[in-house]
Amino acid sequence: MIITQQKPREEIEKKLEPFEKIVIIGCSECAAICQTGGSEQVKEMAEYLEGKGKKILATLMIDSPCDERITKRDVKLIEDEINNADVLLIMTCGLGCQSIGKITGKKFIPALNTLFYGRVERLGRYYEDCCGCDNCVLFENDGKCPVVIRKICKDCGRVVNYDSKYCDMCGSTNLEPGERRVLIINK
């Protein structure tokens, strides 16, 4: 699953300043599970932006926005609204944003930050278990991805890649394995 986090509303507002007519598109899969771009978050964002004087022409939830076949089908439901929008506010991961942007040809603003591929322990608790490195070595590493376990410089505290031999900040070779990222969201 792709783990996302909503950008601060102030940042989204600033990017939306020059635009009046907006269509908001969310994701019924990963972003919905992360509670960053599901139907509730899309509804909340629409209400928030309307309260700030923006005109929301439509909202749309796409089952898998990263699947262009599904996205092509679903955007037809609000084709007129998309054509009349100044910009799309997309509440999906970066893959969904790019897919929607390519299919619609519209300028878009991503409302989420894509963090990592993760495992869901429960809602609000996500573990980074894969970085999609294109060279899976889980078998050779007892089922654990060594790429997501970064190293920490004991001298300056900087986090460096798992395969680093020295710290790129202070030059130290005094590195130790760190922990994988865990995102905990308390609601």
Buried (B, 14 or more C-beta within 10 A) or exposed (E): BBBBBBBEBEEBEEBBEEBEBBBBBBBBBBBBBBBBBBEEBBBEBBEBBEEEEBEBBBBBBBEBBBBBEBBEEBBEEBEEBBEEBBBBBBBBBBBBBBBBBEBBEBEBBBBBBBBBBBEBEEEEBBBBBBEEEEEEEEEEEEEEBBBBBBBBBEBEEBBBEBEBEBBEEEEBEEBEEBEBBEBEBEE
